[in-house]
Amino acid sequence: MALVISSFPEVASAAVFGSAGSQAVAFIALLLVLVGVVLAWVGFSRAGVRRSLAVLLWIAAGLLAVLMLGFLVDGSWAGAAVLVAHSAVATAAIGWLLLRRPAR
């Protein structure tokens, strides 16, 4: 999504946080998801770290949802809104997985 926002000025103008802010939200969400997946896969046992990362993932999912709503309200980028909506749901689900899956 960050590449789409940076590549097309029309998409950047429809982004809620602006071009740089929307790219930052997308990249930070990507990094948090990657760390969350690795911690869930490895079975990191510190509950505090898992909870903290889950909260950060939910905040990132909320920011992605706001970005999605901005694309929906604009109307001309509904396809981008669907992609961001999928990312928001997947990000929230990984946060939930970190809390529900017991560490090994």
N, C-alpha and C positions, 0 to 999 in steps of 0.2 A: 504494500500500500504506500509505503514511503517513496518508493521509486515512481509510482504513478503520480503521486502528489508533486514530486520534484520535476517530473518530465513534462507534465501538461499544465500550462498556466491556467487553463479553464478549471481543472480540478482543484488547483491551489486556491483559486478565488472562491470556490464553493466550500472549502474546508473551514470548519468553525474556528479552529485555533490559528488560522493562517498557514502559510506554507511551512515555515520553520517549526512552528509549534506542533502542527499535525505530524510532521516527520519525526519530531522528538517523541511524541506520544506513541507512534507506531514502532520506533526503534526500541524504546524503553519497554514497551509491552512484549516485543519479541525477545529481548534479553531476559526479562522476568520469566517468560514462558519456558525458555531454554533451561534456565536454572531450575525452575520448578519441575520440569520433566526429568532432569538429571537427578535431582534429590528424590523424587518419587521412584525412579527406576533403581537407584542405588539403595534406597531404603535408609536414608539419613535419619538417625535416631533422636536427635535433639528436637524436642517438641516445640520449644520456643522459636527456633529458627524456622521450623515448618509453619507454625502459626503466623509468624511475621511475614513470611513469603506469601502465604495464602492471603493475608490482608492486602499486601501490595499488589497481588494479582487481581483481587477484586476491585481495587482502586483503578488499576489499569483497564479492567473490563468496563468500569463505569465511564472512564474517559473515552474508550473506544465506542461505547454506546452513544455518548454525546456527539462524537464525530459522525457516527452513523445517522443520527437524527438530523444533523446539519446537512448531510447529503440528501436525505429524504425530503427535507423542507425545501431545498433548492429545486428538486424535482427533475433536473436534467441528468443527474448522476445516480439514478436508482440502482444501477448495477454495482457501483462502488459501495453503495449503502448495504447491499446484500453481502458483499465480501467482508465489510467491516463488522456487520452483525454476526456473521459466522465466527470471526476472530474474537469478538466480545464474548460470545457464548463459550467458545473453546477455552478462552483465558479463565473465565469464571469456573468452568468445570475442572480445570487443572488445579485451581486453588482449592476447590472442594475435595479433590482427590488427595491433596496433601494433608488435609485434616482427617479424612475418613480412612485412608489406608494406613494400617499399622506399620511401623518401622520394623525392619527385620532384625 
